[in-house]
Amino acid sequence: MRHRRLAAALAVVLALVAAAPPAAADPNALWSIVAGQCVPDQRQHADPAPCALVTGTYAVLKDIVGATQYLLIPTARITGIEDPQILTPDAPNYFADAWRARTFVEERAGRELPRDWLSLAVNSAATRTQNQLHIHIDCVRADVHDALAAHADDIGPTWTPFPVLLAGQPYRAMAVPGAELTVNPFRLLADGLTPGQDMGQQTLVVVGGTAADGAERFILLDGHFDGARPGSGSGEDLQDHAACPPRPESAGK
């Protein structure tokens, strides 16, 4: 009964957040759920409900949007991509944690998913509705997947403009080798900004990938918010919250 009550409360809160316009949404809803329910429940009852997982540094929560989407949320108060805490030398690698949490997405999808169909996204400060850092974990859009595959040879070890628009927006891309994220994407993004660029205006997406020689890697995508360009600054738009697993004709590519 307790779990059902918590699930119902979570659904109501997140539904309001998802449905409300940015100005009306409670910007502290996620933090209230994690700090007010998930962490205390884990400490007192060894049960992370309504979250799926609580560790010493982060929680994993099922998002109300989509059948497979999850959120990784720090258990420390961190506002978002602009927060300097994510760049300190001892900061947790939240993207690495989110990549490992992809198993929750696969469990919902009912099967293991190819790494190049899985993605992680953080929106810019200008486009998010929540003032608590959260990484969206879900499948990548089919058209984005296909564009990354078609231009795989154009993605190298340094930030370079991606040759085509993704979800109608320009991005920079870089490749990071490895089966796991041993580097911190937030740090790579911060180090790649030019003087005058604002971390809070950036949106960061990580997609699993495989190089031409078969070596596993990750594709990092950086976009930025531009008030004159509708839809900018929201890397979550590169994800597909409606079709995960992806359409059959693309899944094998």
N, C-alpha and C positions, 0 to 999 in steps of 0.2 A: 504493500500500500504506500509506504514511504517513497519508494522509487517512482511509483506512478504519479504521486503528487509533485515530486521534483521535476519529472519529465514534463508534466503539464505546465508547471510554472515556467520552465525553460522555454517551452514552445511558445508560450504567450509573449515572453520578453523578447525573444529573438524574432518572432513574427512582427512585433511592433517595430523593432529596429529595422528589419528588412523592408517593411512597407512604408515607413515614415520617410519624408524628405529629410536631407541632411540637417536642415535647421531645426527640425522637430524631434529627431531621434535622440534618445538618451545616450550621450556620448560615453557614459560610464557603465553601460549595461553589461558588457563583457567582463569588465573588472569586478563588478558586483557579483556576477555568477562565480568567477574563479575564486576571488578572495573571500566572498561571503558564503559560498556553498561548497565548491569542490575541494578547496584546501582544508577547511575545517572538517568536512566529512571524511577525507582521507586520514587526517590526524586522529580523529576521534573514533572512527568506525572502520578504518582500513578499506573504505569504499569511496571512490572518487566522484560518485554521482552528484550532479548530473553530467560531469565530465566522463570521458572514456578512460582517462589516465591522468594521474598527477604525480610528478617527480619533484625533486628538490628545486628545480629551476623553471619548469614549465608544466602546463596542462594541455591536454588535447580534448577538444570539444566538438561534437557533431553540430555542424551548422544547420539551421532550419531550412536553408536554401539548397535544393538539390538532394538527390538520393545518396550521393557518395562524398560530398564535400565535408572536410573537417578543418578545424582551425587549431593552430598551435599558438598558445598564449603564454607569455612569461608569467611566473608567479610573483615576480617583482614588478613594481609600478614603473612601467616604461611607456611613454606616450605613443611613440611610433618611430618611423624611419629617421626622423630628425633628432631623436633623443641621443645625446652623446654617450649614454651608458652602453649602447650597443657597440661602441668603438673602443672601449677601454681594453687594455691588454688582457685582463682576466674575464672579459665578457664571454658568456656561453655562446657557442656557435648555434644559434637558433635555427638557421637554415639546415644545418646538418641534422639537428634533432627532428625537424619537420620532414626531411627526406626519409629518415628511419620510420617516422609515423605514417608513411604512405601505406603501410600494411593495413591500417584502418580503412583506407579507401578501397584497397583490394578486397578486404573482407566484405565490404558492402557490395562491391562489384561482382563478387562470387568467383573470382579467379585472380591469379597473378597477372599483372599487366606489364607489357613491355616498358622498359624504362623511358623510352622516348615518347610515351603517351602520358607520363606523369609530370606534374608541374607544381611549383610553389610560387606564390605571389604576395607581394606587399604593395599596397596602394600608397600614393603620395599623401602628405598631410592635408592637401587641399581637397582631395576627393574621398577621403575615408569618412565614415560616420562614427567611428569609435576611437576614443583617445586612450586606447591601450593597444600596444603592439600586438598584431595577430598576423599570422602567415596562413594564407588560404592554400589548402592542399586538395588537389583534384586533377582530373584529366585536362590535358591541353586541347584547345579547339582543333578540329580536323584541318581547317585551312592553315592554321598556324603551324601545326605539325608538318604538313606537306611543304610549306614554304621553308621551314628550317631544313628539311631533308633535301629540297631542291638546291639550296644554297649552302650546303654543309661545307663545301670547300672555301667559301668566302669568310668563314668564321675561324679566327685565329686566336692566339694567346693574349692579344691586347684589344682594348676597346676600339671597335671599328663600326661605322654606320652600316646597319643592315641594308642590303640592296633594295628591298621592297617594304612597303608598309605592312604592318601586322595589325589586324583589326582596325585598319584605317589610320594607324598612327606610326610615326617614325620611331625607330629604336636603334640603339647601339647594341652590339653583341660581342661576346668574347667566349672562348672555350677554356674549360678547366679540366685537366685530365684526372682520372680516378673513378673507381666504382662508388666511393663515398666522398662526401665533401670535407676534405681535410683543410681547406682554406675557408675563411669567412667571407661570404659574398658581400656583406655590408662593408667590410674593410676594402675589398677590391673596388667597390663602387666609390667609396669616399676617396680612395687614392687616385681614382681616375677622373675626378672632377677638376675642372679648371677654376682658377680664381674667380670669384663672383658667383659661381654656381652654388645653389642652396640644396643641401641634402634633403630637406623637407619637401622640395618640389619634385623629387625623383620618385619613380616607381620601379621596383626591381622584381624580375621574374627569373626563376631557375627551372630549366627543363632538362630531364635526363636525355642522354644521347650516346651515340657510338660513332667513333671515328672511322675513316675509310679502311683502316687496317684492323678494324674490329675491336680496338681498345675502347673501354668505357670512358665516358666523359660527361660533363655537364655544359649546357649552353646558358650563359647569363645574358639577360636582356635588360637594358636600362632605357626607360622613357622618362619624359618629364612633363609636368603640368604647364600648360600654356592657356591662359584665360581666353585667348582669341581662337583656340582650337577645341571645339566641343569634343568630349570624350577622352581628352588627354589626361595623363597622370594616373590612369586606372589600369594597372597591369593585370588585375583580376579579369579584365575583359578578354584576355588571351586564353582564359580557361573556359571549359564547357561544363556547366553545372547540370545540364540536361541529358547529356549522352556520354556516360562513362560506365562501361567500356564504349569506345568510339564506334562509328559506323563500320560495318564489316569490310567494305571495299577499301577502307584506309588502314584498318588495323594491322594488316600484314606488310605495309610499306616500311 
